[in-house]
């Protein structure tokens, strides 16, 4: 059996081959045998009007958003500076003045 590389995500040695992909059963990370980027690593997050977003961008909220667990609301036109893109349902992490740390969906913001 050929020596397979450890998982680049969790460094476990239990990787296995599946066609042209290598798979880690511990964290379910998949990557190409030749090290080429996969579809997962080339995902581009876009705002409500289709502009690509990047870490550090400034965005503006385009819809009133209720803050879960409080009576606060993030109003339309609120400017959010220095966003950070993350994986998941809420793909933007940010800090909003007066509210604090928060996760936003890219479909409710536009690039400023």
Biopython code that builds the backbone (N, CA, C, O; Angstrom):
import numpy as np
from Bio.PDB.StructureBuilder import StructureBuilder

atoms = [
    (1, "UNK", "N", (0.848, -1.188, 0.000)),
    (1, "UNK", "CA", (0.000, 0.000, 0.000)),
    (1, "UNK", "C", (0.886, 1.240, 0.000)),
    (1, "UNK", "O", (1.890, 1.290, 0.709)),
    (2, "UNK", "N", (0.522, 2.221, -0.778)),
    (2, "UNK", "CA", (1.306, 3.446, -0.898)),
    (2, "UNK", "C", (1.156, 4.299, 0.362)),
    (2, "UNK", "O", (0.121, 4.276, 1.029)),
    (3, "UNK", "N", (2.214, 5.053, 0.669)),
    (3, "UNK", "CA", (2.144, 5.973, 1.797)),
    (3, "UNK", "C", (1.310, 7.177, 1.390)),
    (3, "UNK", "O", (1.658, 7.892, 0.450)),
    (4, "UNK", "N", (0.227, 7.396, 2.089)),
    (4, "UNK", "CA", (-0.642, 8.524, 1.805)),
    (4, "UNK", "C", (-0.305, 9.652, 2.765)),
    (4, "UNK", "O", (0.060, 9.392, 3.911)),
    (5, "UNK", "N", (-0.421, 10.901, 2.322)),
    (5, "UNK", "CA", (-0.117, 12.029, 3.206)),
    (5, "UNK", "C", (-1.159, 12.165, 4.310)),
    (5, "UNK", "O", (-2.292, 11.703, 4.176)),
    (6, "UNK", "N", (-0.758, 12.803, 5.392)),
    (6, "UNK", "CA", (-1.687, 13.099, 6.485)),
    (6, "UNK", "C", (-2.666, 14.169, 6.038)),
    (6, "UNK", "O", (-2.400, 14.909, 5.091)),
    (7, "UNK", "N", (-3.775, 14.247, 6.709)),
    (7, "UNK", "CA", (-4.796, 15.246, 6.407)),
    (7, "UNK", "C", (-4.236, 16.656, 6.649)),
    (7, "UNK", "O", (-3.680, 16.910, 7.718)),
    (8, "UNK", "N", (-4.369, 17.571, 5.689)),
    (8, "UNK", "CA", (-3.871, 18.933, 5.892)),
    (8, "UNK", "C", (-4.709, 19.737, 6.892)),
    (8, "UNK", "O", (-4.257, 20.768, 7.392)),
    (9, "UNK", "N", (-5.903, 19.278, 7.177)),
    (9, "UNK", "CA", (-6.783, 20.018, 8.080)),
    (9, "UNK", "C", (-6.594, 19.604, 9.551)),
    (9, "UNK", "O", (-6.498, 20.458, 10.433)),
    (10, "UNK", "N", (-6.540, 18.278, 9.806)),
    (10, "UNK", "CA", (-6.455, 17.811, 11.203)),
    (10, "UNK", "C", (-5.193, 17.003, 11.490)),
    (10, "UNK", "O", (-4.982, 16.582, 12.627)),
    (11, "UNK", "N", (-4.352, 16.780, 10.485)),
    (11, "UNK", "CA", (-3.079, 16.066, 10.601)),
    (11, "UNK", "C", (-3.201, 14.613, 11.015)),
    (11, "UNK", "O", (-2.226, 14.044, 11.507)),
    (12, "UNK", "N", (-4.347, 13.992, 10.838)),
    (12, "UNK", "CA", (-4.505, 12.563, 11.117)),
    (12, "UNK", "C", (-3.909, 11.746, 9.973)),
    (12, "UNK", "O", (-3.881, 12.199, 8.829)),
    (13, "UNK", "N", (-3.437, 10.552, 10.283)),
    (13, "UNK", "CA", (-2.764, 9.706, 9.292)),
    (13, "UNK", "C", (-3.703, 8.684, 8.653)),
    (13, "UNK", "O", (-3.233, 7.823, 7.910)),
    (14, "UNK", "N", (-4.994, 8.745, 8.909)),
    (14, "UNK", "CA", (-5.942, 7.734, 8.451)),
    (14, "UNK", "C", (-6.576, 8.057, 7.099)),
    (14, "UNK", "O", (-7.711, 7.653, 6.848)),
    (15, "UNK", "N", (-5.879, 8.768, 6.234)),
    (15, "UNK", "CA", (-6.455, 9.135, 4.943)),
    (15, "UNK", "C", (-6.594, 7.925, 4.033)),
    (15, "UNK", "O", (-5.863, 6.944, 4.169)),
    (16, "UNK", "N", (-7.542, 8.004, 3.103)),
    (16, "UNK", "CA", (-7.715, 6.937, 2.125)),
    (16, "UNK", "C", (-8.054, 7.549, 0.775)),
    (16, "UNK", "O", (-8.475, 8.702, 0.692)),
    (17, "UNK", "N", (-7.865, 6.756, -0.293)),
    (17, "UNK", "CA", (-8.111, 7.204, -1.655)),
    (17, "UNK", "C", (-9.548, 6.885, -2.072)),
    (17, "UNK", "O", (-10.105, 5.856, -1.690)),
    (18, "UNK", "N", (-10.132, 7.779, -2.856)),
    (18, "UNK", "CA", (-11.433, 7.548, -3.463)),
    (18, "UNK", "C", (-11.382, 8.177, -4.849)),
    (18, "UNK", "O", (-11.669, 9.362, -5.018)),
    (19, "UNK", "N", (-11.014, 7.373, -5.831)),
    (19, "UNK", "CA", (-10.856, 7.900, -7.182)),
    (19, "UNK", "C", (-9.657, 8.825, -7.246)),
    (19, "UNK", "O", (-8.532, 8.414, -6.965)),
    (20, "UNK", "N", (-9.900, 10.088, -7.619)),
    (20, "UNK", "CA", (-8.810, 11.067, -7.704)),
    (20, "UNK", "C", (-8.709, 11.925, -6.450)),
    (20, "UNK", "O", (-7.942, 12.887, -6.412)),
    (21, "UNK", "N", (-9.478, 11.580, -5.429)),
    (21, "UNK", "CA", (-9.504, 12.365, -4.193)),
    (21, "UNK", "C", (-8.893, 11.587, -3.034)),
    (21, "UNK", "O", (-8.891, 10.356, -3.029)),
    (22, "UNK", "N", (-8.377, 12.319, -2.054)),
    (22, "UNK", "CA", (-7.965, 11.756, -0.781)),
    (22, "UNK", "C", (-8.968, 12.245, 0.258)),
    (22, "UNK", "O", (-9.405, 13.395, 0.214)),
    (23, "UNK", "N", (-9.331, 11.367, 1.192)),
    (23, "UNK", "CA", (-10.369, 11.690, 2.171)),
    (23, "UNK", "C", (-9.872, 11.359, 3.562)),
    (23, "UNK", "O", (-9.215, 10.338, 3.769)),
    (24, "UNK", "N", (-10.185, 12.222, 4.514)),
    (24, "UNK", "CA", (-9.861, 11.984, 5.922)),
    (24, "UNK", "C", (-11.156, 11.568, 6.633)),
    (24, "UNK", "O", (-12.107, 12.350, 6.675)),
    (25, "UNK", "N", (-11.210, 10.350, 7.192)),
    (25, "UNK", "CA", (-12.430, 9.911, 7.866)),
    (25, "UNK", "C", (-12.653, 10.598, 9.216)),
    (25, "UNK", "O", (-13.758, 10.553, 9.757)),
    (26, "UNK", "N", (-11.628, 11.222, 9.752)),
    (26, "UNK", "CA", (-11.748, 11.859, 11.060)),
    (26, "UNK", "C", (-12.490, 13.203, 10.987)),
    (26, "UNK", "O", (-13.342, 13.493, 11.827)),
    (27, "UNK", "N", (-12.157, 14.023, 9.969)),
    (27, "UNK", "CA", (-12.789, 15.344, 9.870)),
    (27, "UNK", "C", (-13.586, 15.527, 8.581)),
    (27, "UNK", "O", (-14.173, 16.588, 8.368)),
    (28, "UNK", "N", (-13.617, 14.505, 7.714)),
    (28, "UNK", "CA", (-14.363, 14.504, 6.452)),
    (28, "UNK", "C", (-13.815, 15.497, 5.430)),
    (28, "UNK", "O", (-14.525, 15.879, 4.500)),
    (29, "UNK", "N", (-12.564, 15.916, 5.591)),
    (29, "UNK", "CA", (-11.931, 16.818, 4.624)),
    (29, "UNK", "C", (-11.545, 16.030, 3.384)),
    (29, "UNK", "O", (-11.028, 14.918, 3.487)),
    (30, "UNK", "N", (-11.797, 16.607, 2.198)),
    (30, "UNK", "CA", (-11.450, 15.978, 0.933)),
    (30, "UNK", "C", (-10.535, 16.908, 0.155)),
    (30, "UNK", "O", (-10.732, 18.123, 0.163)),
    (31, "UNK", "N", (-9.533, 16.347, -0.519)),
    (31, "UNK", "CA", (-8.642, 17.130, -1.351)),
    (31, "UNK", "C", (-8.125, 16.263, -2.485)),
    (31, "UNK", "O", (-8.134, 15.035, -2.399)),
    (32, "UNK", "N", (-7.674, 16.917, -3.548)),
    (32, "UNK", "CA", (-7.197, 16.206, -4.735)),
    (32, "UNK", "C", (-5.836, 15.578, -4.466)),
    (32, "UNK", "O", (-5.031, 16.126, -3.712)),
    (33, "UNK", "N", (-5.579, 14.414, -5.091)),
    (33, "UNK", "CA", (-4.283, 13.737, -4.923)),
    (33, "UNK", "C", (-3.135, 14.621, -5.360)),
    (33, "UNK", "O", (-2.082, 14.634, -4.724)),
    (34, "UNK", "N", (-3.330, 15.365, -6.447)),
    (34, "UNK", "CA", (-2.252, 16.185, -6.987)),
    (34, "UNK", "C", (-2.099, 17.524, -6.269)),
    (34, "UNK", "O", (-1.224, 18.311, -6.629)),
    (35, "UNK", "N", (-2.925, 17.797, -5.265)),
    (35, "UNK", "CA", (-2.822, 19.024, -4.484)),
    (35, "UNK", "C", (-3.505, 20.217, -5.132)),
    (35, "UNK", "O", (-3.378, 21.337, -4.636)),
    (36, "UNK", "N", (-4.222, 20.006, -6.222)),
    (36, "UNK", "CA", (-4.929, 21.103, -6.888)),
    (36, "UNK", "C", (-6.078, 21.574, -5.998)),
    (36, "UNK", "O", (-6.655, 20.766, -5.269)),
    (37, "UNK", "N", (-6.418, 22.856, -6.041)),
    (37, "UNK", "CA", (-7.516, 23.342, -5.201)),
    (37, "UNK", "C", (-8.836, 22.683, -5.593)),
    (37, "UNK", "O", (-9.105, 22.458, -6.773)),
    (38, "UNK", "N", (-9.646, 22.381, -4.596)),
    (38, "UNK", "CA", (-10.947, 21.783, -4.846)),
    (38, "UNK", "C", (-12.006, 22.878, -4.907)),
    (38, "UNK", "O", (-11.710, 24.045, -4.648)),
    (39, "UNK", "N", (-13.228, 22.508, -5.245)),
    (39, "UNK", "CA", (-14.313, 23.474, -5.321)),
    (39, "UNK", "C", (-14.539, 24.149, -3.981)),
    (39, "UNK", "O", (-14.902, 25.324, -3.928)),
    (40, "UNK", "N", (-14.327, 23.410, -2.895)),
    (40, "UNK", "CA", (-14.569, 23.937, -1.555)),
    (40, "UNK", "C", (-13.683, 25.142, -1.256)),
    (40, "UNK", "O", (-14.131, 26.087, -0.607)),
    (41, "UNK", "N", (-12.438, 25.124, -1.715)),
    (41, "UNK", "CA", (-11.516, 26.200, -1.401)),
    (41, "UNK", "C", (-11.645, 27.387, -2.355)),
    (41, "UNK", "O", (-11.023, 28.422, -2.117)),
    (42, "UNK", "N", (-12.425, 27.271, -3.415)),
    (42, "UNK", "CA", (-12.563, 28.354, -4.374)),
    (42, "UNK", "C", (-13.937, 29.020, -4.304)),
    (42, "UNK", "O", (-14.330, 29.699, -5.252)),
    (43, "UNK", "N", (-14.661, 28.848, -3.227)),
    (43, "UNK", "CA", (-15.980, 29.459, -3.071)),
    (43, "UNK", "C", (-15.807, 30.963, -2.865)),
    (43, "UNK", "O", (-15.022, 31.399, -2.023)),
    (44, "UNK", "N", (-16.553, 31.750, -3.646)),
    (44, "UNK", "CA", (-16.509, 33.205, -3.536)),
    (44, "UNK", "C", (-17.815, 33.660, -2.913)),
    (44, "UNK", "O", (-18.893, 33.339, -3.413)),
    (45, "UNK", "N", (-17.720, 34.402, -1.832)),
    (45, "UNK", "CA", (-18.917, 34.915, -1.150)),
    (45, "UNK", "C", (-19.252, 36.260, -1.768)),
    (45, "UNK", "O", (-18.396, 37.138, -1.877)),
    (46, "UNK", "N", (-20.528, 36.414, -2.178)),
    (46, "UNK", "CA", (-20.985, 37.640, -2.830)),
    (46, "UNK", "C", (-22.067, 38.310, -1.994)),
    (46, "UNK", "O", (-22.789, 37.651, -1.246)),
    (47, "UNK", "N", (-22.168, 39.635, -2.134)),
    (47, "UNK", "CA", (-23.201, 40.373, -1.409)),
    (47, "UNK", "C", (-24.533, 40.273, -2.151)),
    (47, "UNK", "O", (-24.654, 39.514, -3.113)),
    (48, "UNK", "N", (-25.526, 41.033, -1.708)),
    (48, "UNK", "CA", (-26.876, 40.942, -2.258)),
    (48, "UNK", "C", (-26.965, 41.338, -3.728)),
    (48, "UNK", "O", (-27.869, 40.884, -4.430)),
    (49, "UNK", "N", (-26.048, 42.174, -4.208)),
    (49, "UNK", "CA", (-26.095, 42.608, -5.602)),
    (49, "UNK", "C", (-25.041, 41.935, -6.464)),
    (49, "UNK", "O", (-24.895, 42.281, -7.636)),
    (50, "UNK", "N", (-24.300, 40.974, -5.907)),
    (50, "UNK", "CA", (-23.356, 40.189, -6.695)),
    (50, "UNK", "C", (-21.910, 40.611, -6.633)),
    (50, "UNK", "O", (-21.082, 40.040, -7.343)),
    (51, "UNK", "N", (-21.569, 41.595, -5.807)),
    (51, "UNK", "CA", (-20.171, 42.006, -5.661)),
    (51, "UNK", "C", (-19.432, 41.014, -4.766)),
    (51, "UNK", "O", (-19.945, 40.651, -3.707)),
    (52, "UNK", "N", (-18.237, 40.567, -5.165)),
    (52, "UNK", "CA", (-17.486, 39.643, -4.303)),
    (52, "UNK", "C", (-16.995, 40.350, -3.041)),
    (52, "UNK", "O", (-16.561, 41.500, -3.095)),
    (53, "UNK", "N", (-17.066, 39.652, -1.905)),
    (53, "UNK", "CA", (-16.634, 40.197, -0.627)),
    (53, "UNK", "C", (-15.286, 39.604, -0.239)),
    (53, "UNK", "O", (-14.944, 38.496, -0.655)),
    (54, "UNK", "N", (-14.523, 40.345, 0.559)),
    (54, "UNK", "CA", (-13.230, 39.881, 1.055)),
    (54, "UNK", "C", (-13.083, 40.303, 2.517)),
    (54, "UNK", "O", (-13.780, 41.203, 2.986)),
    (55, "UNK", "N", (-12.170, 39.643, 3.229)),
    (55, "UNK", "CA", (-11.900, 40.023, 4.617)),
    (55, "UNK", "C", (-11.477, 41.490, 4.673)),
    (55, "UNK", "O", (-10.695, 41.948, 3.840)),
    (56, "UNK", "N", (-11.997, 42.223, 5.657)),
    (56, "UNK", "CA", (-11.637, 43.621, 5.839)),
    (56, "UNK", "C", (-12.524, 44.604, 5.099)),
    (56, "UNK", "O", (-12.364, 45.812, 5.275)),
    (57, "UNK", "N", (-13.449, 44.136, 4.281)),
    (57, "UNK", "CA", (-14.347, 45.032, 3.547)),
    (57, "UNK", "C", (-15.311, 45.739, 4.494)),
    (57, "UNK", "O", (-15.505, 45.328, 5.638)),
    (58, "UNK", "N", (-15.906, 46.811, 3.984)),
    (58, "UNK", "CA", (-16.970, 47.519, 4.689)),
    (58, "UNK", "C", (-18.266, 47.255, 3.931)),
    (58, "UNK", "O", (-18.315, 47.374, 2.707)),
    (59, "UNK", "N", (-19.323, 46.893, 4.676)),
    (59, "UNK", "CA", (-20.610, 46.595, 4.055)),
    (59, "UNK", "C", (-21.704, 47.419, 4.722)),
    (59, "UNK", "O", (-21.527, 47.942, 5.822)),
    (60, "UNK", "N", (-22.848, 47.524, 4.029)),
    (60, "UNK", "CA", (-24.013, 48.241, 4.543)),
    (60, "UNK", "C", (-25.181, 47.265, 4.584)),
    (60, "UNK", "O", (-25.415, 46.535, 3.621)),
    (61, "UNK", "N", (-25.919, 47.249, 5.702)),
    (61, "UNK", "CA", (-27.079, 46.368, 5.872)),
    (61, "UNK", "C", (-28.226, 46.912, 5.013)),
    (61, "UNK", "O", (-28.496, 48.113, 5.023)),
    (62, "UNK", "N", (-28.902, 46.021, 4.267)),
    (62, "UNK", "CA", (-29.958, 46.468, 3.346)),
    (62, "UNK", "C", (-31.364, 46.124, 3.835)),
    (62, "UNK", "O", (-32.343, 46.389, 3.138)),
    (63, "UNK", "N", (-31.473, 45.533, 5.035)),
    (63, "UNK", "CA", (-32.769, 45.139, 5.572)),
    (63, "UNK", "C", (-32.691, 45.198, 7.093)),
    (63, "UNK", "O", (-31.651, 44.877, 7.668)),
    (64, "UNK", "N", (-33.784, 45.607, 7.758)),
    (64, "UNK", "CA", (-33.812, 45.555, 9.222)),
    (64, "UNK", "C", (-33.646, 44.107, 9.661)),
    (64, "UNK", "O", (-34.356, 43.221, 9.186)),
    (65, "UNK", "N", (-32.704, 43.872, 10.571)),
    (65, "UNK", "CA", (-32.431, 42.517, 11.045)),
    (65, "UNK", "C", (-32.639, 42.445, 12.551)),
    (65, "UNK", "O", (-32.007, 43.189, 13.301)),
    (66, "UNK", "N", (-33.513, 41.563, 12.996)),
    (66, "UNK", "CA", (-33.726, 41.349, 14.424)),
    (66, "UNK", "C", (-32.539, 40.581, 14.984)),
    (66, "UNK", "O", (-32.032, 39.661, 14.342)),
    (67, "UNK", "N", (-32.093, 40.957, 16.183)),
    (67, "UNK", "CA", (-30.991, 40.266, 16.840)),
    (67, "UNK", "C", (-31.594, 39.191, 17.727)),
    (67, "UNK", "O", (-32.349, 39.487, 18.652)),
    (68, "UNK", "N", (-31.258, 37.946, 17.439)),
    (68, "UNK", "CA", (-31.834, 36.812, 18.148)),
    (68, "UNK", "C", (-31.522, 36.887, 19.648)),
    (68, "UNK", "O", (-30.374, 37.096, 20.043)),
    (69, "UNK", "N", (-32.534, 36.718, 20.454)),
    (69, "UNK", "CA", (-32.368, 36.703, 21.902)),
    (69, "UNK", "C", (-32.454, 38.057, 22.567)),
    (69, "UNK", "O", (-32.359, 38.150, 23.790)),
    (70, "UNK", "N", (-32.634, 39.122, 21.779)),
    (70, "UNK", "CA", (-32.759, 40.461, 22.358)),
    (70, "UNK", "C", (-33.901, 41.201, 21.655)),
    (70, "UNK", "O", (-34.518, 40.683, 20.724)),
    (71, "UNK", "N", (-34.161, 42.410, 22.119)),
    (71, "UNK", "CA", (-35.165, 43.231, 21.455)),
    (71, "UNK", "C", (-34.506, 44.223, 20.497)),
    (71, "UNK", "O", (-35.181, 45.090, 19.942)),
    (72, "UNK", "N", (-33.195, 44.102, 20.302)),
    (72, "UNK", "CA", (-32.446, 45.005, 19.424)),
    (72, "UNK", "C", (-32.713, 44.694, 17.954)),
    (72, "UNK", "O", (-33.087, 43.582, 17.583)),
    (73, "UNK", "N", (-32.506, 45.719, 17.138)),
    (73, "UNK", "CA", (-32.646, 45.579, 15.693)),
    (73, "UNK", "C", (-31.466, 46.280, 15.029)),
    (73, "UNK", "O", (-31.092, 47.384, 15.426)),
    (74, "UNK", "N", (-30.882, 45.643, 14.020)),
    (74, "UNK", "CA", (-29.864, 46.288, 13.198)),
    (74, "UNK", "C", (-30.623, 46.968, 12.060)),
    (74, "UNK", "O", (-31.242, 46.297, 11.234)),
    (75, "UNK", "N", (-30.575, 48.296, 12.018)),
    (75, "UNK", "CA", (-31.369, 49.083, 11.076)),
    (75, "UNK", "C", (-30.767, 49.087, 9.671)),
    (75, "UNK", "O", (-29.567, 48.879, 9.490)),
    (76, "UNK", "N", (-31.625, 49.326, 8.689)),
    (76, "UNK", "CA", (-31.196, 49.489, 7.305)),
    (76, "UNK", "C", (-30.196, 50.646, 7.239)),
    (76, "UNK", "O", (-30.405, 51.684, 7.866)),
    (77, "UNK", "N", (-29.121, 50.469, 6.486)),
    (77, "UNK", "CA", (-28.133, 51.528, 6.318)),
    (77, "UNK", "C", (-27.007, 51.485, 7.329)),
    (77, "UNK", "O", (-26.090, 52.303, 7.266)),
    (78, "UNK", "N", (-27.058, 50.535, 8.272)),
    (78, "UNK", "CA", (-25.980, 50.417, 9.255)),
    (78, "UNK", "C", (-24.707, 49.992, 8.541)),
    (78, "UNK", "O", (-24.691, 48.993, 7.821)),
    (79, "UNK", "N", (-23.631, 50.761, 8.747)),
    (79, "UNK", "CA", (-22.360, 50.457, 8.108)),
    (79, "UNK", "C", (-21.556, 49.557, 9.034)),
    (79, "UNK", "O", (-21.395, 49.853, 10.218)),
    (80, "UNK", "N", (-21.055, 48.459, 8.486)),
    (80, "UNK", "CA", (-20.263, 47.490, 9.252)),
    (80, "UNK", "C", (-18.871, 47.447, 8.643)),
    (80, "UNK", "O", (-18.708, 47.095, 7.475)),
    (81, "UNK", "N", (-17.864, 47.805, 9.439)),
    (81, "UNK", "CA", (-16.489, 47.865, 8.950)),
    (81, "UNK", "C", (-15.722, 46.613, 9.335)),
    (81, "UNK", "O", (-16.042, 45.947, 10.320)),
    (82, "UNK", "N", (-14.713, 46.305, 8.548)),
    (82, "UNK", "CA", (-13.750, 45.244, 8.839)),
    (82, "UNK", "C", (-14.412, 43.886, 9.073)),
    (82, "UNK", "O", (-14.276, 43.298, 10.146)),
    (83, "UNK", "N", (-15.128, 43.397, 8.064)),
    (83, "UNK", "CA", (-15.802, 42.100, 8.188)),
    (83, "UNK", "C", (-14.791, 40.966, 8.038)),
    (83, "UNK", "O", (-13.693, 41.155, 7.513)),
    (84, "UNK", "N", (-15.185, 39.787, 8.510)),
    (84, "UNK", "CA", (-14.368, 38.589, 8.360)),
    (84, "UNK", "C", (-15.262, 37.510, 7.785)),
    (84, "UNK", "O", (-16.339, 37.249, 8.322)),
    (85, "UNK", "N", (-14.830, 36.874, 6.691)),
    (85, "UNK", "CA", (-15.622, 35.829, 6.043)),
    (85, "UNK", "C", (-15.344, 34.488, 6.697)),
    (85, "UNK", "O", (-14.193, 34.148, 6.969)),
    (86, "UNK", "N", (-16.412, 33.721, 6.949)),
    (86, "UNK", "CA", (-16.302, 32.414, 7.596)),
    (86, "UNK", "C", (-17.199, 31.423, 6.857)),
    (86, "UNK", "O", (-18.057, 31.816, 6.066)),
    (87, "UNK", "N", (-16.992, 30.136, 7.123)),
    (87, "UNK", "CA", (-17.849, 29.100, 6.563)),
    (87, "UNK", "C", (-19.095, 28.965, 7.417)),
    (87, "UNK", "O", (-19.055, 29.212, 8.622)),
    (88, "UNK", "N", (-20.181, 28.582, 6.813)),
    (88, "UNK", "CA", (-21.408, 28.338, 7.566)),
    (88, "UNK", "C", (-22.581, 29.102, 6.990)),
    (88, "UNK", "O", (-22.472, 29.762, 5.957)),
    (89, "UNK", "N", (-23.709, 28.998, 7.682)),
    (89, "UNK", "CA", (-24.941, 29.647, 7.257)),
    (89, "UNK", "C", (-24.789, 31.168, 7.296)),
    (89, "UNK", "O", (-25.140, 31.854, 6.336)),
    (90, "UNK", "N", (-24.270, 31.690, 8.398)),
    (90, "UNK", "CA", (-23.979, 33.115, 8.526)),
    (90, "UNK", "C", (-22.512, 33.270, 8.135)),
    (90, "UNK", "O", (-21.620, 32.952, 8.922)),
    (91, "UNK", "N", (-22.262, 33.758, 6.918)),
    (91, "UNK", "CA", (-20.910, 33.725, 6.391)),
    (91, "UNK", "C", (-20.081, 34.984, 6.633)),
    (91, "UNK", "O", (-18.983, 35.106, 6.089)),
    (92, "UNK", "N", (-20.585, 35.926, 7.438)),
    (92, "UNK", "CA", (-19.835, 37.128, 7.785)),
    (92, "UNK", "C", (-19.805, 37.269, 9.306)),
    (92, "UNK", "O", (-20.854, 37.276, 9.950)),
    (93, "UNK", "N", (-18.610, 37.379, 9.878)),
    (93, "UNK", "CA", (-18.440, 37.715, 11.294)),
    (93, "UNK", "C", (-18.060, 39.176, 11.366)),
    (93, "UNK", "O", (-17.225, 39.640, 10.590)),
    (94, "UNK", "N", (-18.667, 39.915, 12.298)),
    (94, "UNK", "CA", (-18.378, 41.339, 12.399)),
    (94, "UNK", "C", (-18.716, 41.838, 13.796)),
    (94, "UNK", "O", (-19.309, 41.125, 14.606)),
    (95, "UNK", "N", (-18.327, 43.070, 14.054)),
    (95, "UNK", "CA", (-18.682, 43.731, 15.308)),
    (95, "UNK", "C", (-19.461, 44.989, 14.945)),
    (95, "UNK", "O", (-18.968, 45.849, 14.215)),
    (96, "UNK", "N", (-20.679, 45.087, 15.460)),
    (96, "UNK", "CA", (-21.542, 46.229, 15.175)),
    (96, "UNK", "C", (-21.607, 47.085, 16.428)),
    (96, "UNK", "O", (-21.931, 46.595, 17.510)),
    (97, "UNK", "N", (-21.295, 48.375, 16.275)),
    (97, "UNK", "CA", (-21.290, 49.257, 17.440)),
    (97, "UNK", "C", (-22.690, 49.348, 18.039)),
    (97, "UNK", "O", (-23.673, 49.501, 17.314)),
    (98, "UNK", "N", (-22.774, 49.254, 19.354)),
    (98, "UNK", "CA", (-24.050, 49.285, 20.057)),
    (98, "UNK", "C", (-24.688, 47.920, 20.216)),
    (98, "UNK", "O", (-25.603, 47.761, 21.023)),
    (99, "UNK", "N", (-24.226, 46.930, 19.463)),
    (99, "UNK", "CA", (-24.791, 45.583, 19.540)),
    (99, "UNK", "C", (-23.724, 44.567, 19.941)),
    (99, "UNK", "O", (-23.954, 43.735, 20.819)),
    (100, "UNK", "N", (-22.551, 44.635, 19.293)),
    (100, "UNK", "CA", (-21.457, 43.731, 19.622)),
    (100, "UNK", "C", (-21.158, 42.748, 18.507)),
    (100, "UNK", "O", (-21.502, 42.973, 17.347)),
    (101, "UNK", "N", (-20.510, 41.650, 18.881)),
    (101, "UNK", "CA", (-20.114, 40.613, 17.926)),
    (101, "UNK", "C", (-21.345, 39.947, 17.340)),
    (101, "UNK", "O", (-22.301, 39.649, 18.056)),
    (102, "UNK", "N", (-21.318, 39.713, 16.014)),
    (102, "UNK", "CA", (-22.505, 39.207, 15.355)),
    (102, "UNK", "C", (-22.145, 38.463, 14.076)),
    (102, "UNK", "O", (-21.105, 38.718, 13.469)),
    (103, "UNK", "N", (-23.006, 37.549, 13.675)),
    (103, "UNK", "CA", (-22.866, 36.863, 12.402)),
    (103, "UNK", "C", (-23.960, 37.334, 11.458)),
    (103, "UNK", "O", (-25.126, 37.407, 11.846)),
    (104, "UNK", "N", (-23.592, 37.654, 10.215)),
    (104, "UNK", "CA", (-24.556, 38.129, 9.220)),
    (104, "UNK", "C", (-24.542, 37.210, 8.011)),
    (104, "UNK", "O", (-23.546, 36.542, 7.735)),
    (105, "UNK", "N", (-25.647, 37.183, 7.301)),
    (105, "UNK", "CA", (-25.708, 36.477, 6.025)),
    (105, "UNK", "C", (-25.378, 37.484, 4.931)),
    (105, "UNK", "O", (-25.816, 38.633, 4.977)),
    (106, "UNK", "N", (-24.599, 37.040, 3.945)),
    (106, "UNK", "CA", (-24.166, 37.945, 2.876)),
    (106, "UNK", "C", (-25.337, 38.445, 2.031)),
    (106, "UNK", "O", (-25.212, 39.476, 1.370)),
    (107, "UNK", "N", (-26.447, 37.755, 2.037)),
    (107, "UNK", "CA", (-27.603, 38.163, 1.226)),
    (107, "UNK", "C", (-28.289, 39.409, 1.772)),
    (107, "UNK", "O", (-29.125, 39.996, 1.085)),
    (108, "UNK", "N", (-27.952, 39.831, 3.001)),
    (108, "UNK", "CA", (-28.580, 41.006, 3.607)),
    (108, "UNK", "C", (-27.648, 42.204, 3.687)),
    (108, "UNK", "O", (-27.948, 43.160, 4.401)),
    (109, "UNK", "N", (-26.528, 42.181, 2.976)),
    (109, "UNK", "CA", (-25.581, 43.292, 2.977)),
    (109, "UNK", "C", (-25.170, 43.610, 1.550)),
    (109, "UNK", "O", (-25.284, 42.776, 0.651)),
    (110, "UNK", "N", (-24.685, 44.840, 1.359)),
    (110, "UNK", "CA", (-24.056, 45.187, 0.081)),
    (110, "UNK", "C", (-22.741, 45.904, 0.404)),
    (110, "UNK", "O", (-22.603, 46.565, 1.432)),
    (111, "UNK", "N", (-21.786, 45.747, -0.512)),
    (111, "UNK", "CA", (-20.468, 46.327, -0.327)),
    (111, "UNK", "C", (-20.546, 47.845, -0.383)),
    (111, "UNK", "O", (-21.216, 48.409, -1.247)),
    (112, "UNK", "N", (-19.860, 48.499, 0.539)),
    (112, "UNK", "CA", (-19.886, 49.975, 0.584)),
    (112, "UNK", "C", (-18.796, 50.563, -0.288)),
    (112, "UNK", "O", (-18.665, 51.784, -0.375)),
]
sb = StructureBuilder()
sb.init_structure("model")
sb.init_model(0)
sb.init_chain("A")
sb.init_seg("    ")
for serial, (resi, resn, name, xyz) in enumerate(atoms, 1):
    if name == "N":
        sb.init_residue(resn, " ", resi, " ")
    sb.init_atom(name, np.array(xyz, "f"), 0.0, 1.0, " ", f" {name:<3s}", serial, name[0])
structure = sb.get_structure()
